[in-house]
Amino acid sequence: MDDRVPLLDERFSDPGAQATPWAATREALENAQLFWLTTVRSGGRPHVTPLVAVWLDGALHFCTGPEEQKAVNLAGNPHAVLTTGCNRWDQGLDVTVEGRARRVTARDALERLAIAWAAKWDGRWRFQPTDTGFTHDGGGPALVFAVEPDKILAFTKGGFSQTRYLPAG
């Protein structure tokens, strides 16, 4: 089940602001075309890069080549943050998802993720599941990661509010 309880942080919200409903934040995660992934290099410096991701089964999923900086960083430190939203201060919804990235190698999960990627975009992100992740036309292998949220924050702009989501139950 993918339900969460919204909790308004009044310290960072306008007077009278309301918590952003989980349905609105989940919709933003499901429909976002672009996320920014932040990982940590071995020396402690952050590394930020844009990528496509899929929200499925209560987690954000992304893929990367095994030699890319984000994969190297995650091998040494699994902590990650994915961010999506818009670059306006006066309207929109920004969302951050913090957690530990773990490899996805189960074939049934990879098959479902490949279908989700293909359905979300215009055909540019078509992957074939393998025993270790994905392959795709014209490219090499891709490692697939899931970030199950330790923390989700939503920032509503215009009428400013900050909402944190707690697991239901």
N, C-alpha and C positions, 0 to 999 in steps of 0.2 A: 504494500500500500504506500502511496506517495502523498501522505498528508503531513502537514506541519502546522504548528500553532504560531501565529504572528505575535510578536511582542514589540511594542513601540518603545524606542529609546527616547524619552522626552528630553534628555540632555542635548540631543542633536536634531530636534524636531521643532517646527513652529508651534506656538501655542495653539491648542485645539486640533492639532494634526491627528490623523487616524493612522493606525498601522495598515500597511499595504497587505491586502488579502493574499494568502498563499496562492490561490488560483491565478492571480495576476502575475506573480513572480514566476510561478511554474510555466505560464504561457510565454513569458519573456525568455526563459531558458530553452523552452522547446522551439521557439521561432527565431531565435537569434541566428543571423548568418555568420557572425564573426565574434570570436572571443579573443581576449588577450591572456596568454598563459605566462605566469611568473614562476620561475624556478630559481634555485640557488646554486651558483657555481661552487666548485670545491674550495675556493678561497673566501667564500662568504658573500661575494657580490651577487646582486640579483641579475637575472636574465629574463627579459620580457620579449615575447614574440606573438604576433597575431596568428590565429589558426581557426579552422572550422572544428566544431564539436557537436556532439549529439547528446541530448538529455534522454536517458532511457533507464527504466527501473531504478529511479531515485539517485542516479549518478550522472556526472558529465563524463563523456568519453571522447578521446582524441587520439590521433595517431601521429607517428613521426618516424623518420628513418633512424636506424640504430646508431649511426655516426653523427646525427645532428646534435647540436649543443644541448637541447632540452632533454634528449635521451641520456646523454652523458651526465648531465646534472642530476636527473632522477635516479640514475644508478647509484649515486653517492648520497643523495638526500631526497627522499620521496615527497617532502612537503611541497605543495603547489597551491597557487591561487589562480582561478579563472574568473575573468571579469568581462561583462558585456554591458551595453547600454548605448547612450548617445553622447555626443560631444557638446551638448548645450547645457547651460547651467540653469535655465529657466523653465525647462519642460523635459518630460521623459522619465524613464526609470532605469537606473543603473543597478546591476546585481553582481555581487562577488560570492564565489564559492571557494571556501578554504578546505583543504583536506590532504590526505596522503594519496599519491598516485600509485596504483598497483597495476601490474601487467594483466591483460586479459588474454588468455590462451585457450579457454574452453571453446571447442568448435561450435557448439550450439549458440553460445553467446556471441561469438564472432559472426555467425550467419545472420543472427537477428540484427546485429549492429550494421552489417553490410547492407541489409535491406533498409534500415533506418537512414543511413547516409544517402543511399540512392533515392529514397523518397523525398528527402528534404531539399535537395538542390536540383538543378536543371540537367543532371546527368554527368556533371564533371567529377563527381566523387563516387566512382564505382569501384568497389573493392571485391576481391575474391579472398575468402578465408583460407588460411593455411594452418599448419600445426603450431605456428609461433606468432601469428598475427594476420596481416593482410598482405596481398600484393595488388598491384593495379597496372593497367595498361601503360606501357612506356616507362615504368618505374620499377624500382627494386622492392625489397621487403619493407614493411612498415610494422613497427611495434604499436600495439594498441594498449591504451591506458584508460583506467576508470578512476575518477576522483569521487569517492563517496564523501559527502559533505560532513565535516566536523562543525562548520559554521557557514551559514548563508545570511548575507545582509542585502537588503534592498534600500536604495536611496531614491525617494521620490523627489522630483525637482519642480519648481514653480511654487507649489504648496509643499514646503520641505518637510520630509520625514525620514527617519531611519528606522527600519524594521529588522529585527533578528527573528529567525524561525527556529523553533524548538520542535524536536520530533513529537508527533502525536502520541498520546498515551503515556 
